[in-house]
Amino acid sequence: MAETETQDKETQIPTNLRLLLILEEVARRGVAVKPSDLIETLGLAKPTIHRLLQTAEAEGFLQRDLDGRSFGPGHRLRSLSVNTMSAEHLRTARLAILRSVAEKVGETCNLAIPDREGMIYLDRVETKWPLRIQLPIGTQVPFHCTASGKMYLSTLRKKTLDGFLSAGNLQPQTEKSLTKPDALREEIRGIAENGYATDDEEFMAGMTAIAVPVRDGQGRLAGTLSVHAPTQRHDVNSLLSFLSILQKGARELSEMLTD
């Protein structure tokens, strides 16, 4: 883009809107974004882009990616996303869907979203059984040994997944946790093909779970819908008999994101 054309386009964008457009573009892409990408897309001048990125980084709305040049959502932008999704009228509708799934399955139903270090429980509806597994809203669980976390990993680009697997953070939670990168990569490949993930006592001894993706309007994973149960009531195979119920609930949640 020619310099004069960039300057002309920049003057058309109000000053107080420019940073918001950058945050919107980073969130829309769903991957770390280079300054050059923002210059091309938004038509803002290079010095303007770099100044606004520095401001957003300093204030915690964006954070630098591993390559040192790209930017992704920071903790304040992620918190903003969670708080927006937790708005009362949206949460009421979501809980109605989760409650329907929980009643049909007879076990605790969870909605989780990805964060930098793991999956965060955004909403849940508890089972009515007195024997239940307590994982409160706001709990963060690992990616590599939970159904929701492995579902998320299955949607990553190969380069990003390779980086995660090579980071050496596959700590065992139980004796069944997959801690070898090749074994986990193979399971993730199957999850991507099947469209669901399972947890057979990998995160917590005596607990099984299944999870399905909740996708946004662009087909990207926005979160996961899952159920978990004590092994006294369900093994993985018996939970899989409820797969169609979870998939229906996930579609309804996805429709809320596209309305």
N, C-alpha and C positions, 0 to 999 in steps of 0.2 A: 504494500500500500504506500503510495507516494506520501512524502512528508506533509505537503500542503493539504492533501485529501484527509490525512489523519487529523491535522489541526482543525480543519473545517468541521469534521465529524465531532471532535472533542468539544468544540464550542456549543454544539447542539445538546450536549448532555449536561444537565444541571450539576453543579459541584457536589451538592449534598446527595446525589443519586449514584455517583460513580463507585463508591466503595460498596454500596448495596448490590450493584450490578456485578462486581467482581465476586462477591460472596455467593450470589445467585448462580453464576457461571461455574464456580468451583463445585457447588452442591449439585448442579445439574449434570455435570460430567461424571461425577462419581469416582474419578481417579485424580491423582496428583496432577496439577496443571502448571505448565511452564509460563513465565511472563510473556514469552513470544506468542503463545497461544491466545492469551488475553488481549494482547495488542492487536492481533489479527481479527479476533472475534468482536471485540468491543470498539475498536477504532480509536482507542485512547493513545496518547503519546507515550513513548517508552519511559521518560522520566516520571510521568504521572502514574503509570502502572507500578513502577518500582517503589515510588513513595507510598502509594496506597497499600501495597503488599507489606511493606515494612511496618506501617501503622497497624494493619490487621494482625500481623505476627506479634508485634509488641503487646497488643491488647488481648491476645489469646483467641482471636476469631479464626486465624489460620495458623498452620504450623508447617515448617519446612519438612519435605520428605527426605528419605535416606540419601538421595543423590545430591542434596544440598542446594538444588536449583528450583525444584518443583514445590508446589504448595498444596496442602490438603486441609480439610476442616480441623480447626483447633478445638480445645475443650469448651470454649464459650459458644462456638457455632454448633457443636454437638449438643450442648445443653439447651440451646435455643430450639433445636430440632425436637428434642425430647419434650420440652415444655409445650411446644406447639401441638405435638401429637397428644399431649395429655390435657388439652383444653376440654372443659367439662362436657360440652355437647358431643365432641368426638369420642371421648372416653366412654360416655354412656352407651353410644352405639356399638363401640368395640366390645364392651363388657357383655352386651346382650348376645353377641355372636359367640364369645368365649363361654358364656353360661350355657348356651344351647349345646355347644360341643361337649362341655363337661357333663351335662346331664345325660346326653346320649351315650357317652363313653363310660361314665360313672367314675372318672378319675380327674385329677387336677389338670387344668388346661392353662397354658402359658403363652404369652406373646413376648418375644424377645427381639432386641435390636442389636446390631453389631456396634461395638466401641473399639477403641484402639487395642485394648488388652484382652478383650473377651466379649461375650454376649451379656447384655444387661436385660433383666426381667422388667418389662415395662408395665405389663398387666397380668393378672392371674385370677382364676376362679377355682377355689378349693373344692376338693371332693368332700362328700358328706360322710365318708367313712371315718371312724375315729382314728384308725391307723393311717397316718398320712406323712408325707415328707415335706418339711418346712423349708422353702426357698423363697423368702419374702421379695416383694417388689423392690427393685434396686440392687438385688444380688447380682454380682458379676461372676460368670462361670467361664472356664477355659474353652478355647475353640476346639482343641484337638481330641477331647474325650467326652464331649456332650453331643447329643443329637442336633441341637440347634447350632452349635459351633461348627460341627462338621458340614452341616447343610450350607452354612455361610462359606466355609473354605472351598466347597465345591463350585462356587460361583466366581472365584478369583481367577485373574489372568495367570497363565503359567509362570511368568516371571515373578509375580507377586507371591504366588503359592510356593515356588522354589525358595524364595527369600525367607518366607515364614518357616518352612521345613528345615532349612539349613541354619536357622538362628540358635538352635540348641535349647529351645524352651519347652520341649515335650516332656514335662515332668509327670511321672505316674501318679495318679490319684488312687487307683486300686491295682490289683495284680492283673486286671484285664485291660488296663489303659494301653493304647497303641503309642509306643514311644520311639519306634523305628521309622524314619522318614519314608522308606520304600513301602512299608506295610500300610502306613497311613495314606500315602499317595494312591495306592491301589484301592483302598476303601473309598477314598474321595472320588476316584474315577467312577466307581460303581454308583455312588450317590448321585453324581451328575447325570448318569444314564437313567437311573430309576426315578429320580425326582423326590426322594425322601431319604431321611437319615435315621439311624437307630443308635441307641446307647444301651448296651447289654452289660450293665454293672461296671461301666468304664469310668464313670465320674464318682459314683457312690456305690459301695457294696450294698446289695439288696434293693437296688432301684433300676428299673428299665424305662426307656422313653423312646418315642418316635417324634420326628419333626418334619414339617413340610414348609416350603417357601411362601412368603407373602411378597408379591411383586408390586412395584410402582407402575405408573403409566407408561414407562419406557421399558418395562420388562425386567428391570433390575431388582435384585433382592433388597427389600426394604426391612424385612424382619422375618421371623419364623413363628409358626404356630405349632405348639407341641403339647403332648400329654406325657405325664410320667406316673409311675405306679410302683408300689412295693412288689418284689418278686413273689410274695405270698399270694398275690392276686393275679399277676400277669407276668408272663415272659414276653420276649420280643415278638414271637410269632402270634401270640394272642392279641397283643396291641396292634399288630398290623392288620387285624381283621377290622379295625376302625379307620383304616387309611382313607377310605372314601369320605367319611364324615369330616376328617381333618381337612381334606382337600376342598370340600365344599365350603367349610368355614374360612379357609385361606382365600378362596375366590371372593367371598363376600367382603373380607377385609381389604383385598386388593381393589375392589370396586369403590370402596370408600376413599382410596388414594387417588382415584382417577375422576371422581365426580367434580 
